[in-house]
Amino acid sequence: MPRRRDPAAPLVVHRTARVGLRVTVGQRRRCFGLLRSAGDVWACVLEVNAWRRRRRDVPLAGYQGLCRELAASGPGTFAELDSTGARSVLRRFSEAWFAAAKRRRDGDLSARFPRRRRGLVPVRWYHGTFTLDGRRVRVPTARGTSPLWVRLAREVPYPAEQIRSITLLCEGGRLFLDVTAEVPVTTYPPGEQPDPGRVAGVDLGIIHPYAVAGPDGEGLLVSGRAIRAEHRMHLADTKARRRGVARRAPKRGERGSRRWRQYRRRARAVEGRHRRRVRQAQHEAARTVVSWAVRQRVGVLHVGDPRGVLDLSAGRRHNLRLRQWQIGRLIQILTDKATLAGITVRLVDERGTSSTCPACHKRVPKPRGRTLSCPHCEFSGHRDLTAAASIATRAPGGGPVTMAAVVLPQVITHRRAGRHLPGAGRSRRDPRRPPHHRAARGSVGPRRPAPPPRWGVARPPGEDPQHPPETR
């Protein structure tokens, strides 16, 4: 969220960029040692609270109290991890504990306090404790140890004077560095800045992650079919890989072999690559929405909050779709990019927007496709854009009530998210796709009548003229 340090200072927001690390064998061993030491700090906090819970004492969750316990442990307890990195783990635990306590006070009994051990815990260092020299970063270590310099895989996208913290973490067996900086909010020339009086509605979905309806009859549809295909092909690839190693898997209670460890390492790498691909596609979709809103001079985005569907119990397939949808992440990414562009994001109730006719306000049966057709007043329009137009008229914090007349988009802009995904372009094919899909690129389309045979050329009986046999 943006904040002002003083009245004369510009409005700034915190942005984080994830940069890979290029390390040697020794540097990799030391980096993982820092992450394991952070996991030891986390485990010690859990153990202390377990003792206090057995004695029926008040849990130790405050950051100041945890820091006092850390100081009492003495130097050198957690190997090369310095006090600043250890305090970042304590802050992470304290924030997680109080967030769970707040959710439980609000009535969410499914919230759980942090009680699970972690082998590797991210470590954060703040401004003044690390050194950034181009692509080289000096990671702080404990007093008396040799300095640890690591090399970044690319340039940091922020100026050095704006960087406020770095976070060392591991994802999919790879080391990354999250660089957080204070970035000023975008300034515009006079007459081109977003207008707070222009409101657009945003409907979140699976096929279309973002469907936007603007104030002047403009609409935007961002297709997420490539993201959905990535989820499906990754699931099929994971199932096939598990079937292939099912016979070689160690029994319960038996230690795995080197081959099994290599398989687990490969599986973690594939999972990490899949998450990075999906995350990049989600950022591309949100950037498309914000760029479109800036061109339309939209100052406020009313985003329909569909997180109420998380409480539905419709079976395992429905739960898998909701988990892959990642509603909270889509809202967070859009909010961060819109705030940086000077656009306000407000969450509104989206209940009934995709099943209510905007003309006669009557209930409409759920359509099978993307077209919403009303049997009462013969209204017809795109289902997602109609919902976005209804969301634009609703007030934040209110119920499912449309406050004004719905303005349906007349000019629709189509964009696609995830062009970097395998098989998204015409010239690329997903290597995970089975071989029998190699010749088919999408839908075959309507079957046309066979062309007349050439003079003197006989066609074998039963041969399809549109799909001739492959030449050998």
VEXKE-613883 format. One record per residue: z, y, x of N, C-alpha, C, CB in turn; residue in three letters. Coordinates in steps of 0.05 Angstrom, whole numbers, plus 5000, padded with zeros to 4 digits. Glycine has a CB too. Layout:
ZYXZYXZYXZYXala;...
***
This chain:
500049765017500050005000500050255017502450004981met;498750465008498650705025501450845025496550905014pro;501850995046504351145049503851405064506550975063arg;505551605060505351855074507751885093505252095054arg;507251935118509451975137510552255135508451915165arg;508852455130509752725126507652865109510252885153asp;508253095097506253225079503653295092507453465067pro;503653355118501253435132499553195142501853615155ala;500752965143499352725154497452615133501352515163ala;495252495142493352375123494452115111490652325136pro;493452045088494251795075493151555091493251785046leu;494851365098493951135114494650875099495351145142val;493250665107493850395097493850205121491650305076val;495249985118495349785139493249575135498249655140his;491549525155489449325154489949135177486649455156arg;489248885173489548665193486948535198491748465184thr;486248495223483848355232484748105248481948535249ala;483547875242484147625256482047585278484147385236arg;483147555302481447525326482147265340481747775345val;480147105347480646855361481346905390478146685360gly;482646715403483446725431481846535448486446665433leu;481146625472479946455492481946415514477246575503arg;483146175515485346125533484745885551487946085517val;486045875573485845645591487845435581486445725620thr;487945205595489744995587492645085590489144735604val;493245225612495945315615496745525595496345415643gly;494945715590495545925570495845805542493346135570gln;494245605536494445475510497245335507492245275505arg;498045205529500645065528502945265524501044905554arg;502745495538504845695535504845825507504545915556arg;502445875496502345995468503545805448499446055461cys;502845545450503945355431506945315436502545085434phe;507845355461510745355466512145575452511245365495gly;510945815451512146035436512245975406510546295440leu;510145855395510145785366512245575360507345695357leu;512545375378514545165374517345285376514144935394arg;517745475395520345595397521045755372520445785422ser;519045885360519446025335520145825313516946185327ala;518945585314519645385295522545285299517845145297gly;523545295324526345225329528245435317526845195359asp;527445685319529045905307529245865277527846175314val;526945805265526945755236528745515229524045695226trp;528545295245530145065239533145125242529344835257ala;533845285262536645355266537745515242537045525291cys;536145695231536945855208537445665184534946075201val;535645475181535945285159538445115162533445105157leu;539045035187541344875192543945025187541344765221glu;543945285196546345445191546845475161546045725205val;544845535146545145565117545845295104542545675105asn;544945075115545744815104548744765108544144585117ala;549744845131552644815136554244995116553444885165trp;553345245113554745425095554545325066553545705098arg;552345205059552145105032554044865027549245015026arg;554444705047556344475044559244585041556144285068arg;559844805055562444925053562745115029563145075079arg;560545135014560445314990560945604998562545224970arg;559845685021559945955029557446105020560245975060asp;557546365023555246535016553046485037556046835015val;550546445028548346395047547946625066545746325033pro;547146575090546546775109543546845108547346685138leu;542847055093540047125089539347405097539347095060ala;541347585102540747855110539747875138543248025107gly;537948065143536748085169538748155191534448285169tyr;540648335184542648415204544448185211544348655193gln;545348035191547047805197545647595214548047685172gly;543147545208541547355224541247445252538847305211leu;540847705256540547815284543147785299539748105283cys;545447815286548047775299548347475308550347855281arg;547447295291547647005299545746955322546846835275glu;543447085322541547045345542747155371538847175339leu;544047385369545247495394547547315404546347775388ala;548947185386551147005395550146755408552846935371ala;547646685404546546435416546146465446543946355403ser;545746715456545446765484542546755493547046565500gly;541946865517539146865527538346585537538947065550pro;535646545535534546285544534846055526535746215570gly;535846105501536245885483533545775472537945965459thr;531745955468529145875456526845905476528546045431phe;527245805500525145785521524046065527522945595513ala;521346095526520046345533519946545511517246285543glu;520946475487520846665465522846895469521346515438leu;521947145468523647365472525147445447522047615483asp;526947635448528547705425526947845403530847895434ser;524847995411523148125391521647915374521148315404thr;520447715387519147505372521047345355517647325391gly;523447285365525347135349526247295325527847055366ala;526647565328527347725305525247735284528048005314arg;522647715292520547705272520747455255517747725286ser;521547235267521946995251524347035231522546745269val;526447155241528747215223527947395200531047335238leu;526347595206525347775185523647625164523748015197arg;521947445174520347285156522047115137518347105172arg;524146995148525846825132527347005112527846675150phe;528447235120529947405102528147505079531047645117ser;525647585085523947675064523247455044521347795076glu;522747205055522146985037524546915019521346735054ala;526946925031529346865015529847064992531846845033trp;529647314999530147524978527847534957530547794991phe;525447464966523247454946523647224926520547414961ala;524646994936525246774918527546844900525846524934ala;529646984911531947054894531047254872534147184911ala;529347434878528347624858526847484836526647844871lys;525047294844523547154824525346984806521546964837arg;527446874817529346714800530946894782531246544818arg;531647134791533047324773531247414750533947564789arg;528647424755526747504734526147284715524247604747asp;527247044719526846824701524946604710525846924676gly;523846634734521946434745523646224760519846564764asp;524346004746526045794758524445614776527245634736leu;521745644777520145484796520245594824517345464786ser;521345834828521545944855523545794871522246244854ala;522845734896524645574914525345734939523245304921arg;527745704947528645844972527445694996531745844974phe;527045835018525845705042527845505054525145915063pro;527145245051528845035062527244815076530544915040arg;524744865081523044665093522644745123520344645078arg;522844545140522444595169519444625175523644365185arg;518944785195516244825204516044775234515245115197arg;514044635242513644585270512744835286511744365275gly;510744975274509645215287510045455267506645175294leu;511245665276511745905260510446135273514845955256val;508946305259507646545271509746735283505946685251pro;509046865305510847045319509447325319511446945348val;511047525313509947805312511447975332510247915283arg;509848155345510948355363509948625354510148295393trp;511648825356511049095346510149275368513449205331tyr;509249515360508149705379510249775401507249965364his;509249775426511049835448511949595463513349985439gly;511749355451512649115465510248955477514148935445thr;507849015470505448875480503649075493504048715458phe;501648975508499749135522496949045515500149135553thr;495249225506492449165498490649315517491949245469leu;489049165533487149275552484449165547488149225582asp;482849295530480249195523480448935508478549155548gly;479348715520479548455507481848285518476948305512arg;483548405534485848265545488448365532485948295576arg;490248185526492748255513495048115529492748165483val;497048275534499448155547501448095525500748355568arg;501947835521503847745501506647755512503047455491val;508547875499511347885510512547615512513048075493pro;514047575533515547325537518347395545514147145558thr;520147195547522947245554523147355582524546985551ala;525447485587525947605613526247385634528447775612arg;524947435657525047235679522747045680527547085677gly;520947055660518646875659516147035668518146765631thr;514146895677511647025686510147155662509846825701ser;508747365666507347495644505047315634506147765654pro;504647345608502547175594500347365584503847015570leu;498047345598495647505590493647305577494347655614trp;492547375554490547215540488147395535491647105513val;485847265531483347405527482447365498481147295547arg;481547585486480547575458477647485457480947845445leu;476847355435474147265432472247495425473947055411ala;473247715415471547945408473248205410470347925379arg;471848425408473248685409474948725384471248915413glu;477248865388478948935365477549155349481749025374val;477249135323475749335308477249595303474849225282pro;479549635315481149875310481650015337483849805296tyr;481950275336482650425361485450335370482550725357pro;485850355396488450265407490750425397488350275438ala;490350685392492650855382493450795354491951145385glu;491750645338492450585311493750315308489950585294gln;493750145328494849875327497949885326493949695350ile;499149745307502049755304503349485310502649835276arg;502049265307503249005313501148795318505148915290ser;501948575331500248345335501848095327499248325364ile;500447895316501747645307500347415319501847635276thr;501647245333500546995344500946775324501846925372leu;498846625317498946415298496946195305498546515269leu;497245975292495445745296494445665268496945505309cys;491745625267490545535242488345335248489245775226glu;488645095238486744885243486544795272484044975234gly;488844815286488844735314487744945333487144495318gly;487045185323486045405339488045635339483245505329arg;488145785362489946005365488546265357490946025394leu;489946425341488846685332490946905337488046675302phe;490047145337491747385339491047575316491447525367leu;492947615299492647815277493448085287494347725252asp;491548275287492048545297492248725272489748635316val;494548855269495049035246495049315256497748965232thr;493649495241493349775249493649945225490549815262ala;494350195230494450405209491750545208496750605214glu;490350505186487650615183487750835162485650395175val;486751075168486751285148484851225125485951555160pro;485651315101483951275077481351435080485451365051val;479151335070476551455073476451725060474351275061thr;475351915075474852185064471952225058475852405084thr;471352375037468652415027467952705027468352294999tyr;465352775028464553055025465153154997461553085032pro;465353414994465953524967463753434947466153824967pro;464653344924462853254903462052964904460453414903gly;462852814926462052534928464452344928460552494954glu;466952454925469252284925469552144898471752454931gln;470951914897471451774872472851954851473051524876pro;471851944827472952104805475051944790470652204786asp;477552034788479651884773478951854744482352014777pro;477252024733476552004705474451794699475552264695gly;473251674719471251464716472551194720468751504735arg;472651034699474050774700472050544696476250764677val;472450344712470750094710472549854706468950064736ala;471649664691473149414686472149194704472949344657gly;473949024713473248804731474348544718474448844760val;472648354714473348094704473147884726471648014679asp;475347744731475347534752474547264740478147514764leu;473047114756472146854747471546674770469646884730gly;470646424764469946234784467046244791470645944775ile;465246244771462446264776461746544786460746194751ile;462946744774462647024783465347124791461347204760his;466047124817468647224825469347504814468847224855pro;467347674814467647944803465348014785467948154826tyr;465948094760464048204742465048484734463648014716ala;463448684740464348964737462649104717464249114765val;463949254699462549414679463349704684463249334650ala;461349874690461850154697461850334673459850254717gly;462350594677462550784654459850874643464151024662pro;457650854658455050964649453150744643453951134671asp;454150514633452350294626451350144651449950404611gly;452650174674451950024698453749784700452250204723glu;452649564710454149314713453549184739453549124690gly;455449024749455148874774456148594770456649014797leu;454448404778455148114777455048004806453247964758leu;457247904815457447784842457547484838459847884859val;455547344846455447054843457046914864452546954844ser;458746724855460346554873459646264872463246594866gly;457146204865456345924864456245794891453545894851arg;455645954912455745844939458645774947454646044960ala;460645924938463445864944464145604929465246094936ile;463345584904464045334889462645094902463145364860arg;460245124911458844894925460344824950455944964930ala;461345024965462844964989465344804983463645235004glu;466744874961469144724954468344434946470544854930his;466244404931465444134922464543964946463244144901arg;462844064963461843914985464143855005459544054999met;465944035009468243985026470043765015469944235031his;470443764989471943544976470643274980472443604947leu;467943274975466543014978466542925007463643044969ala;466243115026466343035054469142935062465543275072asp;471243055051473942955057474442675047476043155046thr;473542625022473842355011472342145027472842354982lys;469842215035468342025051469641975078465442125055ala;470742175090472042145116474541975113472742415128arg;476042015092478441845088477741555082480141965065arg;475541515067474741235062473941095088472441225042arg;472741255106471741135131474041045150470041325146gly;476341185149478541115167480740975152479541365180val;480340895127482540765112483440505125481640715083ala;481540345135482240095147483640125174479739915150arg;483040345188484140385215486740545214482140515233arg;487540625190489940795188492440625195490140915159ala;494340745209496740595215498440555191498440745236pro;500040345191501740275169504040475167502739995171lys;505440475145507740645141509940585161508840625112arg;510940785175512940745196511840675223514840535187gly;509140645226507940575251506640825264505740355246glu;507040845290505941075304502941045307507241095332arg;501541275305498641275306497641245334497641525293gly;495141145336493841105361492541365370491840875360ser;491241365393489741595403487441655384488841555432arg;486141445375483841485357484841625331482441225350arg;487141545321488141665296488941965301490641505286trp;490042025324490642305331488142465333492242315357arg;486042355344483542495345482442545317481442345362gln;482642355300481742395273483342615259481942135256tyr;485942615262487542825250486943095261490542765254arg;486343115287485543365299482843455288485443335330arg;481043275284478443345273478743435244476543105275arg;480443305229480843375201482043655199482743175187ala;483943725216485143995216483044205223487544005236arg;481244135242479144325249477244375226477644225274ala;476544165212474744195189476044355167473843915178val;478644305162480044455141480244755149482844345138glu;480744815174480845085182478145225179481845105210gly;476045085187473345205184472645255155471245025197arg;473445065137472945105109474445345098473744855093his;476945385106478445615096477345875107481345595105arg;476345875132475246125142472646195128474646095172arg;471045995122468546045107469046165080466845795104arg;470946045065471546145038472746425040473445955024val;474546465059475846735062473746945068477946725083arg;471846885085469747085091468047145067467946985114gln;467346935051465846985027467347155007465046715014ala;469947115004471547274986471647564995474347164984gln;471847615021471747885031469048015026472447895061his;466847865029464247965023463948044994462047765031glu;464947884976464847944948466448204941465847714931ala;468848224952470448464947469148714959473248434958ala;468048694983466648914995464249004979465748845024arg;462848814966460648884949461549054925459148634939thr;463748974913464849114890465649394897467248964877val;467049424919468049694928465749874935470049664951val;463749764949461349934956459950024931459449774974ser;459649844911458349924886460050134871458049674868trp;462650104871464450304858464250574872467350204857ala;464050584898463750834913461150974906463950794943val;458950814904456450944896456451044868454150734899arg;457950914850458151004822460351214818458750764804gln;461751284840463951484839466151394820462951754832arg;466751134819468851034803471551074817468450724797val;473451194803476051254816478251064808476851524808gly;477950914786479950724777478650464770481550844753val;479750244779478849974772480949844755478149804797leu;480249774730482049614713481349314717481849694683his;483149164730482648884737484148714717483448824766val;482748534703484048344686485648134701482048204668gly;488148104695489947924709489947654694492848034711asp;488547454705488447194691490546994701485747074695pro;492647084714494546894724496246754703496447034744arg;495846834678497246694656496246414652496946844631gly;493746354661492646084658493945894677489546084663val;495545994697496845804715498945644702498045964738leu;499945734679502045584664500845364646503645774648asp;498245354644497045154626497144884640494145224619leu;497444674624497444394635495144254622500144254629ser;492844264636490444144625489343924642488244354622ala;491043804659490143574675489643644704487643454663gly;489143444720488843484749486243634755488743214763arg;484143594740481643734745482044034741479343634727arg;483444114720483944394715485744514737485344434688his;487744364747489444454768487844494794491744264772asn;485944314800484344344824482644594822482644094828leu;481444644799479844884797481545144801478444894769arg;483845144789485545384792486445414821488045364774leu;487045194835487845224863485545324880488844954874arg;483145234875480845324890479945604882478545134887gln;480745694858480045964849481446174866480746004820trp;483946144873485446324889485546604877484346334918gln;486746624853486746874838488247094853487946824810ile;490547034862492147234876490747344900494847124884gly;489347174915487947274939485647454931486947034956arg;484147384910482047554901483047834894480447434878leu;485247844879486448104871487448254896488748064851ile;488648124915489748254938487548364956491448064954gln;485348214960483148304976481848544964481048074981ile;481348534938480148764924481949004925479448684895leu;484548974922486349194922486449324950489149104915thr;486449164971486549284998483949445004486749055019asp;481649334998479149475004478849724986476749295001lys;479649704960479449934943481350164951480049854914ala;483750094960485650294969484650434993488350164975thr;483350285012482250415036480050605028481250205055leu;478550545007476350724998477350944980474250564983ala;479950964974480951174957480751114927479551424963gly;480550864919480250784891482850644883477750594888ile;483750714859486150604848485550354833487650814830thr;487250144837486949884823489349854804486749654843val;488849794779490949744759490449474746491049974738arg;492549314743492349054730492849094700494348854742leu;491148974684491448994655491348704644489149164642val;492048684619492048424605489148354597493948424580asp;488248124605485448054599485247844577484047954624glu;487447794563487347574543485447644520490247524533arg;483747464514481947494491479347644497483247624470gly;478947744522476547894527474047724528476848044553thr;474247474536471847304537471447144511472147104560ser;473247184491472947034466473147214441475046814464ser;472847474445472947664423470447834423475447844425thr;469147864400466748024398467448314401465347974370cys;466148464419466748754422465748924399465648854448pro;463948814382462848974360464548954335459948884354ala;465148704326466748674302469548584307465348464284cys;470348544332473048464340474048214327475048704334his;472248024323473047764311472847544333471147694288lys;474347334327474447114346471746974348476646914339arg;470846904373468246784377468846504390466446964395val;467446294381467746034394466946054424466145824380pro;468345894440467745894468464845804474469745714483lys;463345974487460545904493460345694514458946154501pro;458145544514457745344534456645454559455745124523arg;455045674558453945804581455146074587450945824579gly;453546254597454546514604453946724582453346604630arg;452746644560451946834539453946814516449146774528thr;455047034509457047054487455447134461459347264493leu;455446964441454047014416456047014393451746804411ser;456047224377457947244355456547144330458847544351cys;457646954316456446854291456947044267457546584284pro;458647244270459347424248457447664246462147514250his;456947784270455248034270452748004287456948274280cys;452147764296449747714312449647864338447247774295glu;452047924349452148044376451647834397454848194381phe;450247924418449647734441449647894466446947594437ser;451047794487451147924512452347734533452848174510gly;452347824558453347664580456447634576452647784608his;457447394579460247344573462047494593460847054575arg;461547484619463247614638463047914637462547514666asp;460648024633460348314632461648424606457448394633leu;461448274585462748364560465748374563462048174537thr;466848164577469748174583470548404601470647904596ala;468848464621469448684639469348954624467448694662ala;467448984605467349234589469749264571464749234573ala;470749044560473149054544475649114561473648794529ser;475749004586478049054604478149354611477748884629ile;475849484614475749764622477149944602472949854626ala;477249854576478450024555481349974551476949984530thr;482549784565485349714561487149864579485749414564arg;489549924570491550074585493249894602493250254567ala;493949964626495749794642498449764629496049904671pro;499549524630502149474619502249424589503949704625gly;499949464576499849414547498949134540497949614534gly;498749074515497948814506494948794503499248744479gly;494048574491491148534488489948704465490548234481pro;489948964470488949154450486749324463491249334439val;484449354451482349524460482749804450479549414452thr;483049994468483850264461481450434452485150404484met;479050394462476750554456474350374452476150764479ala;472050504446469550364442468650234468467450544430ala;467649994465466749844489463849924496466849534484val;463450004521460850084531459649854547460950344548val;457649714536456549484549454549574570455249304528leu;454449434593452549504614449649454605453049344640pro;447949634612445049614606443449554631444049864593gln;444349654654443049604680444949434696442249874694val;444049194703445849004717444748954745446048734701ile;446548974764445948924792447048644800447049144811thr;445348474811446248204818446448184848444147994807his;448748084857449248034885450347754889451148244897arg;450147654913451047384919453047384942448647194926arg;455247254939457247234960457046964975460147274949ala;457446975001457446725016454646655027458446515000gly;453046845036450446775047450646625073448747025050arg;453046645086453446505111454046205107455646635127his;454546125083455345845078452945655081456545815050leu;453445405090451245215094449845165067452244955105pro;447145185068445545125044445245365026446744905029gly;446445595032446245825014443445955015448346035021ala;442145955039439546075041437345875036439146195069gly;434945975033432645795027431945625051430345965018arg;432345735075431445585099433645415110430545785120ser;435945395097438145235107438845025087440545415114arg;439944805097440744585080443544495089438744345081arg;445244445070447944365076447844085089449744365051asp;448844045113448643785125450443575112449443795155pro;452343665095454043475081452743365056456643615073arg;450443475048449143385024447843115028447043585014arg;448042925009446842665013443842675018447342484988pro;442742475031439842485038438042495013439142245054pro;438842384990436942394967436642664956437942194946his;438242864965437943134956436243304976440643274952his;435243164996433943315018431343445008433343135041arg;429943314990427343424981427643614958425543204973ala;429943614945430343794921431844034929431843634899ala;430744274924431944524929432544654902430144714947arg;434844584890435444704865434244544842434544994863gly;433844684820432744554796429744494798433244724771ser;428944264788426144194789424544364770425743894783val;425744444748424344604728422844434708422444794742gly;421444564689420044414668417744254680418944604647pro;417344014670415243844680412643934668415843544673arg;410643974686408044064677406243824674406844264698arg;404043844659402243614656400843564683400143674635pro;400243314687399043224712396243344714398842924713ala;395443444739392743544743390743324741392543684770pro;388243394734386143174732385643064759383543284719pro;385142794760384542674786381942764798384542364784pro;381842774825379442844839377242634835379942894869arg;374742724836372542534831372442324853369842694830trp;372542074844372241854862374841764875370341914883gly;377141884868379641814879381341684857381142064891val;382141434861383741294841386641314848382840994839ala;388341364828391241384832392441124825392441614814arg;394241024841395540774834397140794808397440684857pro;397240584793398640604767401640644772398240344751pro;402840824755405640874756406441084776407040624763gly;404541204791405241404810405541684797403041424832glu;407541834804408042094793406442294809411042164794asp;404642444796402942634811404542874823400742754793pro;406842944811408443164821410243084844409943284798gln;410742824847412542724868411042494882415342634857his;409142544899407742324913409642184933405342434928pro;408941944940410641794959410541934986409641504962pro;412741895001413042015027411041875046415942005037glu;409842045063408041935084409741825107406042145094thr;408941595116410341465138408741495164410841165131arg;
***
